[in-house]
């Protein structure tokens, strides 16, 4: 048997360090067994998936030095490698399950589903909704079908007592109560498959032998096992890796830690160091060495050396490790080359000069004007916002609203940034100049800088958003209670 593993990210935002972590372990496992590693793009969420996000995934994983044998860019014998290009396949297998009696067409509306759940809660039941709860009388189904009403296809799952037994490479035997497993949607009303159907079908057709994924998918394992049984296919071996954690042990999130791979690239971390650090997330070398290369990790990889304790993603520890790589593995010539490739190149210079030139009287003026573009976290304090109009609470609110808009922005260019920020200012009843003032400080460290939207375009989405979050923190942050109030106010804009 040839070992085949995969990583299947969704192109719906910034490429996540968690994706790189899962990709790294899948690749090392495949290489350790002389196997193959596949990259598959899960772009069935058509409303949020973008070509730009897919390209960012490819670029960031390539930057890290991860290499896949098959994928949307590399080709292969098991394509297409984008789920959006495999729709007819999913439709076929969903219909097969209906014909076999393992799935059913469900015309239940969102309102009806809410009523069913409310009735269950009122009865004191916490069980998931099953086929017996959801099925409509045949005449009602025929009526809704004739009216062309939207429907989904749901899988049938066991009802009553009992547990599903799942074998995990790290955790051994896991038992999961069937009462908590719902009649999962397999095919949505728009014809798109859910994760559960698409991944089972794709993993089988692509010959995946081992599925190494995050532990958040443990509760979905019974559905996947059941689908393999319904289709009569052999299930890949499962391995649920521990989730990356913030230093406070909470799940890694962008609110507490930068999570985008591109952020770390923009900050000037070396790809070797970031990959080294991700390799240390729950795994260790036989000699317990902290600094090791990708090749060394591959040569010594043993999945049983993974610890199930939640690995802590600590940026300070990453910075320390990055420093070791800079000092121990780069001579001055190599360091000069890395600095040039990172920021000090002609392409970047040409982007900045049109803005800086208008404010320059001597060449020495350039560095102070543009230094914020090649800096990491800016050394701003609450006093940095002293010249900004408004109470601190209002300034924080404006920054938070701007951040939410920037997090939702898919096309990152100056016109789109300007349009979104102006829309928030107008809806908020604030002059654009006043609304942008604290954003200037967050992005450039001062209000005396060139166009903030141009600066944000050059910094990129990851660094821009990180600086907005940092500014909010510097100003005292937002409590949970205040956050709920702000969310309601933002949604009402």
Buried (B, 14 or more C-beta within 10 A) or exposed (E): EEBBBBBBBBBBBBBBBBBBBBBBBBBBBBBBBEBBBBBBBBBBBEEEBBEEBBEBBBBBBEBBBBBBBBBBEBEBEBBBBBBBEBBEBBBEBBBEBBEEEBBBBBBBEEEEBEEBBEEBEEEEEEBBBBBEBBBBEEEEBEEBEEEEEEBBBBBBBBBEEEBBEBEBBBBEEBEBBBBEBBBBBBBBEEBBBBBBBBBBBBBBEBBBBBBBBBBEBBEBBBBBBBBBEBBEBEBBBBBBBBBBBBEEEEEBEBEBBBBBBBBBBBBBBBBBBBBBBBBBBBBBBEEEEEBBBBEBBBEBBEBEEBEEEBBBBBBEBBBEBBEBBBEEBBEEEEEEEBBEEBBEEEEBEEBBEEBBEEEEEEEEEBEEBBEBBBBBEBEBEEEBBEEBBBEEEBBBBBBBBBBBBBBEBEEBEBEBBBBBBBEBBEEBEBEBEBBBBBBBBBBBBBBEBBBBBBBBBBBBBBBBBBBBBBBBEBBEEBEEEBEEEBEEEBEEE
